[in-house]
Amino acid sequence: LRRKVTETDLAFNLVPEVFTLPDLQRGYELILGKGVYKANFRDKICEKVVETGEKGKSVTGRKLSQLYRYQFKES
């Protein structure tokens, strides 16, 4: 599972259709069993997500965060 989450887009199946980046990152970290550096994580997924133009609370209930949606691209 750890290998799959780093090599595929599996983690996008673990969050709702519309999500915050911190929520997606938390999913990665839970599967990997370790923290992920925020900037590196965002660089890795930036081409796979698109902003919805809306803001919402993260799962932890913290401040309003930009909401994103997974954008599937065939390679």
N, C-alpha and C positions, 0 to 999 in steps of 0.2 A: 504494500500500500504506500509506503514511503517513497519508493522508486516511482510508482505510478503518478503520485501527486506532483513530483518534480518534472516528470517527462511528458505528462499529458495535461489536459484541462479538467481533470477529475474534480478538483476542488470547487469548480463552479457549480457542480451538482449538489454541493453541501450547503449552499446559501440560497436564500429566496431569489426570485427572478430579479428583484431590485435590491441592492445591497450597498453597504459602505465598504470602503477599502479596509478599514480596521477590522471589520467583521470577517472579510475574506482572509485577511492575514492571520487572524486568530485560528481560523480553520486549518490553514497550512501549518501553523505552529503546533496545534494539537496533534495532527497526524505525524509531523516530523519529530515531535517530542523535544523541541528546542525552539528558542527564539529566532526570529528572522529579522535582519536589519531592514528597517522601514524603506530606506531609499533604494536598496537593491531589490526588494520585493516589488516596489512600484515600477521600477525600470523593467522588471521581468514581465509584468502583466499589463503594462500601459497600452500595448497594441491589441489586447484582448478585451478591453472594456471601453464603454462609451458612457459619457455623462448623460443623465436623464434631465438635467436642468432643475431638479428638485433637491430638497434637503430633508433629511430625516434623522432621527436619533439612532445611534448605534445600539447594538444589543445590550451593552452595558448601561445604556440610558444617559450617556454623557451628552455633550454639546451636539448641536445640529451638524451633521456631516453631509458632504455631497453624496448623492446616490448615483450608483452606476448600474449598468446592465452588461451582461456578457455579450460580446460580439463575435460570433463564430466566423472564422475565416478559413477557407480551404487552402491548403498549401500545395 
